[in-house]
Amino acid sequence: MTHTERPLDVVILAAGQGTRMKSALPKVLHPVAGRPMVAWAVKAAKELGAHNIVVVTGHGAEQVEAALSGSGVRFVRQEQRLGTGHAFLVGAQALGETEGADLLVLYGDTPLLRIETLRELIADHRAHGNAFTILTGELPDATGYGRILRDASGNVERIVEEKAATPAEKAVREFNSGVYVMDGHAPKLALRITNDNRAGEYYLTDLLTLYRAEGARVGAFKLSDPDEVVGANDRLGLAQAEAILRRRINAAHMRAGVTLQAPDTVQIEDTVTLGQDVTVEPGVILRGQTHVAGGVTVGAYSVVTDSVLEASVVVKPHSVLEGARVGAGSDVGPFARLRPGTVLGEGVHIGNFVETKNARLDAGVKAGHLAYLGDVTMGAETNVGAGTIVANFDGVNKHQSRVGAGVFIGSNSTLIAPRVVGDAAFIAAGSAVHEDVPEGAMAVARGKQRTLEGWSRRYWGGMREKVREKLPWLAGWLEKQG
């Protein structure tokens, strides 16, 4: 096996508490661009084709492990937080036999690290035949980082932590990112790390010294953008990381043929896919497992979560879609809400202030405005009048209703579930339908109108003083009536 064919194992250190976040949520679970920070490291490891991925947990271990369950990683707990060297050793030992594999160390709080950078780091490590390679960067002021110290020939000699550095060493601009690639000998070598330092901790950086003592080749790969390894240690850092990732995601979509009319105002999570010629208007938020086909327009200030929009759909402004599927050529909104379980066929029209939930509407259904359609199926070309309600809840249970094709439902009608309405049926406006309607029939379910002449003058006239005080416009009308 050549060095370029060696398998890769990854250890992700995610045991820290992150007190500066001031949160009950473990630091590594704070989301950035739709993923918990630690999930970005897991994603990178998978994209690198890692053979084994071990996540070292500690603070909030149960929460971290629950958040990553089903992601194909293994967990090991660092019961005592004794430093990065100890955390690495706990993780590496969980890998078992690692001889013949390279080992990459990542962190649960650095979501900005690009997959391209990691590929270049690993390629450099293997191309130079290194036993240990450090990912470094350079800053005008590297305060807070360990410094990379080189010998006269430019070889990496050692890493000095800031609190142990001399003034001359603190002036060094090249810093240690904490990301390393090493050979399979590292777990055994890590057993020799000691805590003989001021903090009494086991430092992973001591591996460099141990490798050099064995005469192994040690190298460094310098980042082109040092911001990639900036960690999000507090809410400010979290917001900064979010902004950077948003810009990256948006830029990638625009390069792929998506129009973002005001990209600085648009939030698209990393898990969202967009087809060519999609137009996203200002203020839009696209979340979760959302898939948008080509030619779709998403109107201003709409929020779409875990939904599928097929070709040429138009979502008009201020609409909210959650767990919905919208068929090709349909239009939704403005101010519409599609809740989970909504499936719209082709060419469906959902207008303003229409809400659907667990509803299947076949091709050509029209619900223009002010309707609630819950737990219902509707056949093709059915028309839903304004103010229609499917009363699906009896206070204890939800009930399903079925409306056929070509049905006309008049305005302000209520279908009291469970109901079946046959094809081509007609429901008169204002009806409260409490029985099934056969195919082709018309249902009229409303009380007979009674008109009582002179009622207002007799009723309100008896309370003339209160009317003058509270309803002056009505008092004026009564005066005209004598």
VENGICOR-V786774 format. One record per pair of residues at least 24 apart in sequence whose C-alpha atoms are under 10 Angstrom apart, sorted by the first residue. I is the first residue (numbers start at 0). J is the second residue. D is the distance in Angstrom with one decimal. If there is no record, write none. Layout:
BEGIN
I_J_D + I_J_D
END
This chain:
BEGIN
0_99_8.7 + 1_99_9.9 + 1_125_9.4 + 2_99_8.9 + 2_100_9.1 + 2_101_9.0 + 2_122_9.6 + 2_124_9.4 + 2_125_5.8 + 2_126_7.8 + 2_127_9.8 + 2_128_7.5 + 2_129_9.9 + 3_121_9.2 + 3_122_7.6 + 3_124_9.6 + 3_125_6.2 + 3_126_7.6 + 3_128_9.7 + 4_99_9.8 + 4_100_9.2 + 4_101_10.0 + 4_125_9.4 + 5_98_9.9 + 5_99_6.5 + 5_100_5.4 + 5_101_6.6 + 5_125_9.0 + 5_182_9.7 + 6_48_8.4 + 6_49_7.2 + 6_50_6.4 + 6_51_9.1 + 6_97_9.3 + 6_98_9.9 + 6_99_7.4 + 6_100_4.9 + 6_101_6.3 + 6_102_8.7 + 7_44_9.0 + 7_47_8.1 + 7_48_7.3 + 7_49_5.0 + 7_50_5.7 + 7_51_7.3 + 7_52_9.1 + 7_97_9.2 + 7_99_9.2 + 7_100_5.5 + 7_101_4.9 + 7_102_5.9 + 7_103_7.2 + 7_121_9.3 + 7_180_9.5 + 7_181_9.9 + 7_182_9.5 + 7_183_9.6 + 8_44_8.4 + 8_47_9.6 + 8_48_8.9 + 8_49_5.3 + 8_50_5.5 + 8_51_4.8 + 8_52_6.1 + 8_53_8.2 + 8_91_9.2 + 8_94_8.0 + 8_97_7.9 + 8_100_6.7 + 8_101_6.2 + 8_102_4.9 + 8_103_6.3 + 8_104_8.8 + 8_180_9.7 + 8_182_10.0 + 8_183_9.2 + 9_40_9.6 + 9_41_9.0 + 9_43_9.8 + 9_44_6.5 + 9_45_9.3 + 9_47_9.5 + 9_48_9.8 + 9_49_6.4 + 9_50_8.0 + 9_51_6.3 + 9_52_4.8 + 9_53_6.3 + 9_54_8.4 + 9_72_9.8 + 9_90_9.2 + 9_91_8.8 + 9_94_9.1 + 9_101_8.5 + 9_102_5.7 + 9_103_4.7 + 9_104_5.9 + 9_105_7.3 + 9_180_9.2 + 10_40_9.7 + 10_41_9.6 + 10_44_9.0 + 10_51_8.4 + 10_52_6.0 + 10_53_4.9 + 10_54_6.0 + 10_55_7.3 + 10_72_10.0 + 10_73_9.6 + 10_74_9.8 + 10_86_9.5 + 10_87_7.2 + 10_88_9.7 + 10_89_9.6 + 10_90_6.1 + 10_91_6.9 + 10_93_9.5 + 10_94_8.6 + 10_102_7.4 + 10_103_6.3 + 10_104_5.0 + 10_105_6.3 + 10_106_8.3 + 11_37_8.2 + 11_40_7.1 + 11_41_7.8 + 11_44_9.0 + 11_52_7.5 + 11_53_6.2 + 11_54_4.7 + 11_55_6.1 + 11_56_8.9 + 11_72_10.0 + 11_74_9.6 + 11_86_9.4 + 11_87_8.4 + 11_90_7.9 + 11_91_10.0 + 11_103_8.4 + 11_104_6.0 + 11_105_4.7 + 11_106_5.1 + 11_107_6.3 + 11_108_9.8 + 11_178_10.0 + 12_37_9.0 + 12_40_9.6 + 12_53_8.6 + 12_54_6.1 + 12_55_5.0 + 12_56_7.1 + 12_57_9.3 + 12_77_9.6 + 12_83_8.0 + 12_86_6.8 + 12_87_7.1 + 12_89_9.8 + 12_90_8.0 + 12_104_7.5 + 12_105_6.4 + 12_106_4.8 + 12_107_6.0 + 12_108_8.9 + 13_37_7.1 + 13_40_9.9 + 13_54_6.6 + 13_55_5.5 + 13_56_5.2 + 13_57_7.1 + 13_58_8.4 + 13_59_9.8 + 13_60_8.9 + 13_63_8.5 + 13_76_9.6 + 13_77_9.4 + 13_86_8.9 + 13_105_9.0 + 13_106_6.2 + 13_107_4.8 + 13_108_7.5 + 14_54_8.7 + 14_55_5.9 + 14_56_4.2 + 14_57_3.9 + 14_58_5.5 + 14_59_8.0 + 14_60_7.4 + 14_63_9.2 + 14_75_9.8 + 14_76_7.7 + 14_77_6.8 + 14_78_9.1 + 14_79_9.6 + 14_80_7.6 + 14_83_9.5 + 14_86_7.8 + 14_106_9.4 + 14_107_8.3 + 15_55_9.6 + 15_56_7.9 + 15_57_6.5 + 15_58_5.9 + 15_59_8.9 + 15_60_9.8 + 15_77_9.6 + 15_80_7.8 + 15_82_9.6 + 15_83_9.8 + 15_86_9.8 + 15_106_10.0 + 15_107_8.9 + 15_108_9.4 + 16_57_7.9 + 16_58_5.3 + 16_59_7.8 + 16_80_9.7 + 17_58_8.8 + 17_108_9.4 + 17_231_9.4 + 17_232_6.6 + 17_233_7.8 + 18_232_8.4 + 18_233_8.3 + 19_231_9.8 + 19_232_6.2 + 19_233_5.2 + 19_234_8.1 + 20_231_8.9 + 20_232_6.4 + 20_233_4.4 + 20_234_5.9 + 20_235_9.1 + 20_236_9.4 + 20_237_9.0 + 21_233_7.8 + 21_234_8.5 + 22_233_9.5 + 22_234_9.6 + 23_59_8.9 + 24_58_9.7 + 24_59_7.6 + 24_62_8.3 + 24_63_9.4 + 25_57_9.6 + 25_58_6.7 + 25_59_5.7 + 25_60_8.5 + 25_62_7.7 + 25_63_7.5 + 26_58_9.0 + 26_59_9.1 + 26_63_9.6 + 26_107_8.5 + 26_108_7.3 + 26_231_8.5 + 26_232_7.7 + 26_233_8.5 + 26_234_9.9 + 26_237_9.8 + 27_56_9.9 + 27_58_9.8 + 27_59_9.5 + 27_63_7.7 + 27_106_8.9 + 27_107_5.4 + 27_108_5.4 + 27_109_8.9 + 27_110_9.6 + 27_231_9.0 + 27_232_9.5 + 28_59_9.4 + 28_62_8.2 + 28_63_6.7 + 28_66_7.8 + 28_67_9.7 + 28_107_8.5 + 28_108_8.7 + 29_108_9.0 + 29_231_9.3 + 29_234_9.3 + 29_237_8.0 + 30_110_9.7 + 30_237_8.3 + 30_241_8.6 + 31_110_7.6 + 31_111_9.6 + 31_231_9.6 + 31_237_7.1 + 31_238_8.2 + 31_239_9.7 + 31_240_7.0 + 31_241_5.2 + 31_242_8.9 + 31_243_9.8 + 31_244_7.8 + 31_245_8.9 + 31_268_8.7 + 31_269_9.3 + 32_110_9.5 + 32_240_8.7 + 32_241_5.8 + 32_242_8.5 + 32_243_9.4 + 32_244_6.5 + 32_245_6.5 + 32_248_8.8 + 32_266_8.0 + 32_267_7.3 + 32_268_5.0 + 32_269_6.2 + 32_270_8.9 + 32_286_8.9 + 32_287_9.9 + 33_241_9.3 + 33_245_9.9 + 33_266_9.6 + 33_267_8.3 + 33_268_4.9 + 33_269_6.3 + 33_270_7.3 + 33_271_9.4 + 33_285_9.7 + 33_286_7.0 + 33_287_6.9 + 34_110_9.2 + 34_268_8.0 + 34_269_7.7 + 34_270_8.5 + 34_287_9.1 + 35_63_9.4 + 35_66_8.3 + 35_67_9.2 + 35_107_8.9 + 35_108_9.1 + 35_110_8.8 + 36_106_9.2 + 36_107_6.0 + 36_108_5.5 + 36_109_6.9 + 36_110_5.5 + 36_111_9.2 + 36_230_9.6 + 36_231_8.7 + 36_237_9.3 + 36_240_9.8 + 37_63_8.5 + 37_66_9.4 + 37_67_8.6 + 37_105_9.5 + 37_106_7.3 + 37_107_4.0 + 37_108_6.1 + 37_109_7.9 + 37_110_7.4 + 38_63_9.8 + 38_66_8.6 + 38_67_7.2 + 38_70_9.0 + 38_107_7.6 + 38_108_9.4 + 38_110_8.3 + 39_106_9.5 + 39_107_7.8 + 39_108_8.7 + 39_109_8.0 + 39_110_5.4 + 39_111_8.3 + 39_112_8.6 + 39_113_9.7 + 39_114_9.9 + 39_269_9.9 + 40_104_9.9 + 40_105_6.7 + 40_106_6.7 + 40_107_6.2 + 40_108_8.3 + 40_109_7.6 + 40_110_6.7 + 40_111_9.4 + 40_112_8.3 + 40_113_9.8 + 40_114_9.5 + 41_67_8.8 + 41_70_8.1 + 41_71_9.2 + 41_72_7.9 + 41_105_9.1 + 41_106_9.6 + 41_107_8.6 + 42_70_9.2 + 42_110_9.9 + 42_114_9.0 + 43_105_9.3 + 43_110_9.4 + 43_112_8.6 + 43_113_7.9 + 43_114_5.8 + 43_115_9.5 + 43_117_8.3 + 43_118_9.8 + 44_72_9.8 + 44_103_8.8 + 44_104_9.9 + 44_105_8.7 + 44_114_8.6 + 44_117_9.3 + 45_70_9.6 + 45_71_9.2 + 45_72_9.5 + 46_114_7.5 + 46_118_9.6 + 47_114_7.6 + 47_115_9.5 + 47_117_8.1 + 47_118_7.1 + 47_121_9.5 + 49_101_9.7 + 49_102_9.3 + 49_103_9.1 + 50_100_9.1 + 51_94_7.2 + 51_97_9.8 + 51_102_9.5 + 52_90_9.4 + 52_93_10.0 + 52_94_8.3 + 52_102_9.9 + 52_103_9.6 + 53_89_9.8 + 53_90_6.2 + 53_91_8.0 + 53_92_9.9 + 53_93_7.4 + 53_94_7.2 + 53_104_9.9 + 54_86_10.0 + 54_87_9.9 + 54_89_10.0 + 54_90_7.0 + 54_91_10.0 + 54_93_9.7 + 54_105_9.4 + 54_106_9.1 + 54_107_8.6 + 55_86_6.8 + 55_87_7.9 + 55_88_9.8 + 55_89_7.4 + 55_90_5.7 + 55_91_9.4 + 55_93_9.4 + 55_106_9.5 + 55_107_9.3 + 56_80_10.0 + 56_86_8.8 + 56_89_9.9 + 56_90_9.2 + 56_107_9.6 + 57_86_9.3 + 80_200_8.8 + 80_201_9.6 + 81_194_8.7 + 81_198_9.6 + 81_199_8.0 + 81_200_5.3 + 81_201_6.2 + 81_202_8.8 + 82_194_8.9 + 82_198_9.3 + 82_199_8.7 + 82_200_5.0 + 82_201_4.9 + 82_202_5.9 + 82_203_7.8 + 83_177_9.3 + 83_200_8.0 + 83_201_6.4 + 83_202_5.4 + 83_203_5.3 + 83_204_8.4 + 84_189_7.2 + 84_190_9.2 + 84_192_7.1 + 84_193_8.8 + 84_194_9.2 + 84_200_8.0 + 84_201_4.7 + 84_202_4.4 + 84_203_3.8 + 84_204_7.5 + 84_205_7.9 + 84_206_8.3 + 85_189_8.4 + 85_190_9.0 + 85_192_8.4 + 85_193_9.4 + 85_194_9.5 + 85_200_8.1 + 85_201_5.6 + 85_202_7.4 + 85_203_7.6 + 86_201_8.7 + 86_202_9.3 + 86_203_8.5 + 87_185_9.7 + 87_186_8.2 + 87_189_8.1 + 87_201_9.6 + 87_202_9.3 + 87_203_7.1 + 88_185_8.9 + 88_186_6.3 + 88_187_8.7 + 88_188_9.4 + 88_189_6.2 + 88_190_7.2 + 88_192_9.4 + 88_201_9.7 + 88_203_8.8 + 89_186_9.1 + 89_189_9.9 + 90_186_9.0 + 91_183_9.6 + 91_185_8.2 + 91_186_5.6 + 91_187_9.0 + 91_189_9.0 + 92_186_6.6 + 92_187_8.7 + 92_189_9.9 + 92_190_9.9 + 93_186_9.8 + 94_186_9.1 + 95_186_9.1 + 96_183_8.2 + 96_184_9.8 + 96_186_9.2 + 97_182_8.4 + 97_183_4.9 + 97_184_7.5 + 97_185_8.7 + 97_186_8.0 + 97_187_9.8 + 98_182_7.6 + 98_183_4.4 + 98_184_6.4 + 98_185_9.1 + 98_186_9.4 + 99_182_7.5 + 99_183_5.8 + 99_184_8.6 + 100_181_8.9 + 100_182_6.4 + 100_183_5.3 + 100_184_9.1 + 101_125_9.0 + 101_130_8.9 + 101_131_9.5 + 101_180_6.8 + 101_181_5.7 + 101_182_4.7 + 101_183_5.7 + 101_184_9.1 + 101_185_9.2 + 102_131_9.4 + 102_179_8.1 + 102_180_5.5 + 102_181_5.2 + 102_182_6.0 + 102_183_6.5 + 102_184_9.3 + 102_185_8.0 + 102_186_9.3 + 103_131_10.0 + 103_132_9.6 + 103_178_7.5 + 103_179_5.8 + 103_180_4.5 + 103_181_6.6 + 103_182_8.9 + 104_177_7.9 + 104_178_5.5 + 104_179_5.3 + 104_180_6.5 + 104_181_8.5 + 105_176_9.9 + 105_177_7.8 + 105_178_5.6 + 105_179_7.6 + 105_180_9.4 + 106_177_8.3 + 106_178_7.7 + 106_228_9.5 + 106_230_8.9 + 107_230_9.0 + 107_231_9.8 + 108_228_9.2 + 108_229_8.7 + 108_230_5.5 + 108_231_6.0 + 108_232_7.7 + 108_237_9.5 + 109_226_9.9 + 109_227_7.6 + 109_228_5.8 + 109_229_6.2 + 109_230_4.7 + 109_231_6.7 + 109_232_9.4 + 109_240_8.8 + 110_227_8.0 + 110_228_8.0 + 110_229_8.5 + 110_230_7.5 + 110_231_8.2 + 110_237_9.7 + 110_240_7.4 + 110_241_9.1 + 110_244_8.4 + 111_226_7.6 + 111_227_4.8 + 111_228_6.4 + 111_229_7.2 + 111_230_8.1 + 111_231_9.4 + 111_240_6.8 + 111_241_9.1 + 111_243_7.8 + 111_244_7.0 + 111_247_9.8 + 112_178_9.9 + 112_224_9.6 + 112_225_9.5 + 112_226_8.4 + 112_227_4.6 + 112_228_5.7 + 112_229_8.4 + 112_230_9.6 + 113_224_10.0 + 113_227_6.9 + 113_228_9.1 + 116_220_9.6 + 116_221_9.7 + 116_222_7.4 + 116_223_8.7 + 116_224_9.4 + 116_227_8.9 + 117_178_9.3 + 117_179_9.8 + 117_180_9.5 + 117_222_9.8 + 119_220_8.5 + 119_222_9.7 + 120_178_9.6 + 120_179_8.7 + 120_180_7.8 + 120_219_8.7 + 120_220_6.1 + 120_221_8.5 + 120_222_8.9 + 121_179_9.2 + 121_180_6.8 + 121_181_9.4 + 121_220_9.2 + 122_220_10.0 + 123_180_9.9 + 123_218_8.9 + 123_219_8.7 + 123_220_7.1 + 124_179_9.6 + 124_180_7.1 + 124_181_8.2 + 124_182_9.5 + 124_216_9.9 + 124_217_9.0 + 124_218_7.4 + 124_219_8.3 + 124_220_8.0 + 125_180_9.4 + 125_181_9.7 + 125_182_9.7 + 127_216_8.6 + 127_217_9.4 + 127_218_8.1 + 128_182_9.8 + 128_215_9.6 + 128_216_7.3 + 128_217_9.0 + 128_218_9.2 + 129_180_8.9 + 129_181_7.7 + 129_182_8.0 + 129_215_7.5 + 129_216_4.9 + 129_217_5.6 + 129_218_6.3 + 129_219_9.3 + 130_180_8.1 + 130_181_5.4 + 130_182_5.2 + 130_183_8.6 + 130_184_8.4 + 130_185_8.7 + 130_207_9.5 + 130_210_7.5 + 130_211_9.5 + 130_214_9.8 + 130_215_6.0 + 130_216_5.4 + 130_217_6.0 + 130_218_8.1 + 131_179_7.1 + 131_180_5.8 + 131_181_4.3 + 131_182_6.6 + 131_184_9.9 + 131_185_8.6 + 131_206_8.4 + 131_207_7.0 + 131_210_7.3 + 131_211_9.2 + 131_215_8.0 + 131_216_6.8 + 131_217_4.9 + 131_218_6.4 + 131_219_8.4 + 132_178_8.7 + 132_179_5.7 + 132_180_5.2 + 132_181_6.3 + 132_182_9.3 + 132_207_8.7 + 132_216_8.7 + 132_217_5.8 + 132_218_4.7 + 132_219_5.1 + 132_220_7.0 + 133_158_10.0 + 133_174_9.9 + 133_175_7.2 + 133_176_7.6 + 133_177_7.4 + 133_178_6.3 + 133_179_4.8 + 133_180_6.7 + 133_181_8.7 + 133_204_9.5 + 133_207_8.9 + 133_217_8.1 + 133_218_6.4 + 133_219_4.6 + 133_220_6.2 + 133_221_8.3 + 134_174_8.9 + 134_175_6.7 + 134_176_5.8 + 134_177_7.1 + 134_178_5.5 + 134_179_6.0 + 134_180_8.2 + 134_218_9.0 + 134_219_5.9 + 134_220_5.0 + 134_221_5.9 + 134_222_6.9 + 134_225_10.0 + 134_228_9.3 + 135_173_6.7 + 135_174_5.6 + 135_175_4.9 + 135_176_5.4 + 135_177_8.1 + 135_178_8.1 + 135_179_9.3 + 135_219_6.4 + 135_220_5.9 + 135_221_4.7 + 135_222_6.0 + 135_223_9.4 + 135_225_8.1 + 135_228_9.2 + 136_172_8.2 + 136_173_5.6 + 136_174_5.5 + 136_175_6.9 + 136_176_6.9 + 136_219_9.5 + 136_220_8.3 + 136_221_5.2 + 136_222_4.9 + 136_223_7.3 + 136_224_7.4 + 136_225_5.1 + 136_226_8.7 + 136_227_9.3 + 136_228_8.6 + 137_171_8.9 + 137_172_5.3 + 137_173_4.3 + 137_174_6.0 + 137_175_9.0 + 137_176_9.9 + 137_221_7.7 + 137_222_7.7 + 137_223_8.5 + 137_224_8.6 + 137_225_6.5 + 137_226_9.8 + 138_171_9.0 + 138_172_5.3 + 138_173_6.6 + 138_174_7.6 + 138_224_9.6 + 138_225_7.2 + 138_226_9.4 + 139_170_9.0 + 139_171_8.8 + 139_172_5.9 + 139_173_8.8 + 140_169_8.8 + 140_170_7.7 + 140_171_8.4 + 140_172_6.3 + 140_173_9.2 + 140_174_9.6 + 141_169_7.8 + 141_170_8.1 + 141_171_7.6 + 141_172_5.7 + 141_173_7.2 + 141_174_6.3 + 141_175_9.4 + 142_169_7.4 + 142_170_8.9 + 142_171_9.6 + 142_172_8.9 + 142_174_9.0 + 143_169_9.5 + 143_174_9.2 + 144_169_9.2 + 144_172_9.7 + 144_173_9.1 + 144_174_5.9 + 144_175_6.4 + 144_176_7.6 + 144_177_9.1 + 145_169_8.7 + 145_171_9.7 + 145_173_8.8 + 145_174_5.7 + 145_175_5.3 + 145_176_8.1 + 145_177_8.7 + 145_204_9.1 + 146_170_8.9 + 146_171_6.4 + 146_172_7.4 + 146_173_6.0 + 146_174_4.5 + 146_175_5.9 + 146_176_9.4 + 147_171_7.5 + 147_172_8.3 + 147_173_5.6 + 147_174_5.5 + 147_175_6.1 + 147_176_9.9 + 147_219_9.1 + 148_172_9.9 + 148_173_8.2 + 148_174_9.0 + 148_175_9.9 + 149_173_9.8 + 154_216_9.6 + 154_217_7.9 + 154_218_7.1 + 154_219_8.5 + 155_207_8.9 + 155_211_9.5 + 155_216_9.7 + 155_217_6.8 + 155_218_6.3 + 155_219_7.0 + 156_207_8.2 + 156_208_7.8 + 156_211_8.0 + 156_217_8.4 + 156_218_9.4 + 157_204_8.3 + 157_205_8.4 + 157_206_9.7 + 157_207_6.6 + 157_208_6.4 + 157_211_9.0 + 157_217_9.8 + 158_204_6.5 + 158_205_8.1 + 158_206_10.0 + 158_207_7.8 + 158_208_8.5 + 159_204_8.4 + 159_205_9.6 + 160_202_9.6 + 160_204_8.8 + 162_197_9.4 + 162_198_9.9 + 163_196_9.4 + 163_197_8.7 + 173_221_8.6 + 173_225_9.9 + 174_221_9.3 + 174_225_9.2 + 175_204_9.0 + 175_219_9.4 + 175_221_9.6 + 175_228_9.7 + 176_221_9.6 + 176_222_9.2 + 176_225_8.6 + 176_227_9.4 + 176_228_6.2 + 176_229_8.4 + 176_230_9.8 + 177_203_8.4 + 177_204_8.0 + 177_228_8.6 + 178_228_8.6 + 179_203_9.6 + 179_204_9.5 + 179_207_10.0 + 179_219_9.0 + 179_220_9.6 + 180_218_9.8 + 180_219_9.8 + 181_206_9.5 + 181_207_9.8 + 181_210_9.7 + 181_217_9.1 + 184_210_9.4 + 185_209_9.6 + 185_210_8.6 + 188_213_10.0 + 241_266_9.7 + 242_266_9.4 + 244_268_9.1 + 244_269_8.6 + 245_269_8.5 + 252_277_9.6 + 253_277_9.6 + 253_278_9.9 + 256_293_9.5 + 257_293_8.9 + 257_294_9.3 + 257_295_9.9 + 258_296_9.4 + 259_283_9.5 + 259_297_10.0 + 260_299_9.6 + 261_299_9.9 + 264_299_10.0 + 264_300_9.4 + 265_299_9.4 + 265_300_8.8 + 266_302_9.5 + 267_303_9.7 + 268_304_9.8 + 270_305_9.5 + 271_304_9.2 + 271_305_8.6 + 271_306_9.6 + 272_307_9.7 + 273_308_9.6 + 274_309_9.8 + 274_310_8.8 + 276_311_9.5 + 277_310_9.2 + 277_311_8.5 + 277_312_9.6 + 278_313_9.6 + 279_314_9.7 + 280_315_9.6 + 280_316_8.5 + 281_316_9.5 + 282_316_9.5 + 282_317_9.4 + 283_316_8.8 + 283_317_8.7 + 283_318_9.7 + 284_319_9.6 + 285_320_9.6 + 286_321_9.4 + 287_321_9.8 + 287_322_9.6 + 288_322_8.9 + 289_321_9.4 + 289_322_8.5 + 289_323_9.4 + 289_324_9.7 + 290_324_9.5 + 291_325_9.8 + 292_327_8.9 + 294_327_9.9 + 294_328_9.6 + 295_327_9.0 + 295_328_8.7 + 295_329_9.8 + 295_330_9.8 + 296_330_9.5 + 297_331_9.5 + 298_331_9.6 + 298_332_8.9 + 298_333_8.2 + 299_333_9.5 + 300_334_9.9 + 301_332_9.4 + 301_333_8.9 + 301_334_8.5 + 301_335_9.4 + 301_336_9.9 + 302_336_9.6 + 303_336_9.9 + 303_337_9.4 + 304_338_9.8 + 304_339_9.6 + 305_339_8.9 + 306_337_9.6 + 306_338_9.8 + 306_339_8.8 + 306_340_9.9 + 306_341_9.5 + 306_342_9.9 + 307_342_9.4 + 308_343_9.7 + 309_344_9.8 + 309_345_8.8 + 310_345_9.6 + 311_346_9.8 + 312_345_9.1 + 312_346_8.5 + 312_347_9.6 + 313_348_9.8 + 314_349_9.5 + 315_349_9.9 + 315_350_9.0 + 315_351_9.0 + 316_351_9.8 + 317_351_9.5 + 318_350_9.9 + 318_351_8.6 + 318_352_8.9 + 318_353_9.8 + 319_354_9.5 + 320_354_9.8 + 320_355_9.7 + 321_356_9.5 + 322_356_9.6 + 322_357_9.6 + 323_355_9.4 + 323_356_8.9 + 323_357_8.9 + 323_358_9.4 + 324_359_9.5 + 325_360_9.7 + 326_360_9.7 + 326_361_9.1 + 326_362_8.1 + 327_362_9.5 + 328_362_9.8 + 328_363_9.8 + 329_362_8.8 + 329_363_8.4 + 329_364_9.6 + 329_365_9.9 + 330_365_9.9 + 331_366_9.7 + 331_367_9.5 + 332_367_8.9 + 332_368_8.9 + 333_368_9.6 + 334_368_9.6 + 335_368_8.7 + 335_369_9.1 + 335_370_9.7 + 336_371_9.6 + 337_372_9.7 + 338_373_9.2 + 340_373_9.6 + 340_374_8.8 + 341_372_9.6 + 341_373_8.9 + 341_374_9.1 + 341_375_9.5 + 341_376_9.8 + 342_376_9.3 + 343_377_9.8 + 344_378_9.7 + 344_379_8.4 + 345_379_9.5 + 346_379_9.9 + 346_380_9.5 + 347_379_9.0 + 347_380_8.5 + 347_381_9.8 + 348_382_9.6 + 349_383_9.7 + 350_385_9.7 + 352_385_9.8 + 352_386_9.7 + 353_385_9.0 + 353_386_9.0 + 353_387_9.4 + 353_388_9.9 + 354_388_9.7 + 355_389_9.8 + 357_399_9.4 + 358_399_9.4 + 358_400_9.6 + 358_401_9.9 + 359_401_9.6 + 360_402_9.5 + 360_404_9.9 + 361_403_9.7 + 361_404_8.3 + 362_404_9.5 + 363_404_9.7 + 363_405_9.4 + 364_404_8.7 + 364_405_8.5 + 364_406_9.4 + 365_407_9.9 + 366_408_9.7 + 368_410_9.8 + 369_410_9.5 + 369_411_9.2 + 370_410_9.3 + 370_411_8.6 + 370_412_9.6 + 370_413_9.9 + 371_413_9.6 + 372_400_9.8 + 372_414_9.6 + 373_397_9.0 + 373_398_9.0 + 373_399_8.1 + 373_400_8.6 + 373_416_9.7 + 374_398_6.7 + 374_399_5.0 + 374_400_6.5 + 374_401_8.8 + 374_416_8.8 + 374_417_9.3 + 375_399_5.6 + 375_400_4.7 + 375_401_5.6 + 375_402_7.4 + 375_416_8.9 + 375_417_9.1 + 375_418_9.2 + 375_419_9.7 + 376_400_6.6 + 376_401_5.0 + 376_402_6.0 + 376_403_8.0 + 376_404_9.9 + 376_419_9.7 + 377_401_6.2 + 377_402_4.6 + 377_403_5.7 + 377_404_6.7 + 377_405_9.1 + 377_406_8.6 + 377_420_9.2 + 377_422_9.7 + 378_402_6.2 + 378_403_4.5 + 378_404_3.8 + 378_405_6.8 + 378_406_7.9 + 378_420_10.0 + 378_421_9.4 + 378_422_7.8 + 378_423_9.7 + 379_403_7.6 + 379_404_4.7 + 379_405_6.2 + 379_406_8.6 + 379_422_9.4 + 380_404_6.0 + 380_405_4.9 + 380_406_7.4 + 380_407_9.0 + 380_423_9.6 + 381_405_4.4 + 381_406_4.6 + 381_407_6.0 + 381_408_7.9 + 381_422_8.9 + 381_423_8.3 + 381_424_9.5 + 382_406_6.2 + 382_407_5.0 + 382_408_6.1 + 382_409_8.3 + 382_425_9.8 + 383_407_6.5 + 383_408_5.0 + 383_409_6.8 + 383_410_7.5 + 383_411_9.6 + 383_412_9.1 + 383_426_9.9 + 384_408_5.6 + 384_409_4.9 + 384_410_4.2 + 384_411_7.0 + 384_412_7.8 + 384_426_9.8 + 384_427_10.0 + 384_428_8.1 + 384_429_10.0 + 385_409_7.6 + 385_410_4.7 + 385_411_6.1 + 385_412_8.4 + 385_428_9.4 + 386_410_5.6 + 386_411_4.3 + 386_412_6.8 + 386_413_8.5 + 386_428_9.6 + 386_429_9.0 + 387_411_4.9 + 387_412_4.8 + 387_413_5.8 + 387_414_8.0 + 387_428_9.1 + 387_429_8.7 + 387_430_9.5 + 387_431_9.9 + 388_412_6.4 + 388_413_4.8 + 388_414_6.3 + 388_415_8.5 + 388_431_9.4 + 389_413_5.8 + 389_414_4.8 + 389_415_6.3 + 389_416_6.8 + 389_417_9.2 + 389_418_9.2 + 389_431_9.9 + 389_432_9.7 + 390_414_5.9 + 390_415_4.9 + 390_416_5.8 + 390_417_8.6 + 390_418_9.8 + 390_431_9.7 + 390_432_9.9 + 391_415_6.7 + 391_416_5.1 + 391_417_7.1 + 391_418_9.4 + 392_416_7.6 + 392_417_9.4 + 393_417_9.9 + 400_435_9.8 + 401_435_9.7 + 402_435_9.8 + 402_436_9.3 + 403_437_9.8 + 403_438_8.1 + 404_438_9.6 + 405_439_9.5 + 406_438_9.0 + 406_439_8.5 + 406_440_9.8 + 406_441_9.9 + 407_441_9.3 + 408_441_9.9 + 408_442_9.6 + 409_443_10.0 + 412_443_9.8 + 412_444_9.0 + 412_445_9.5 + 413_444_9.5 + 453_480_9.9 + 456_480_7.4 + 456_481_9.1
END
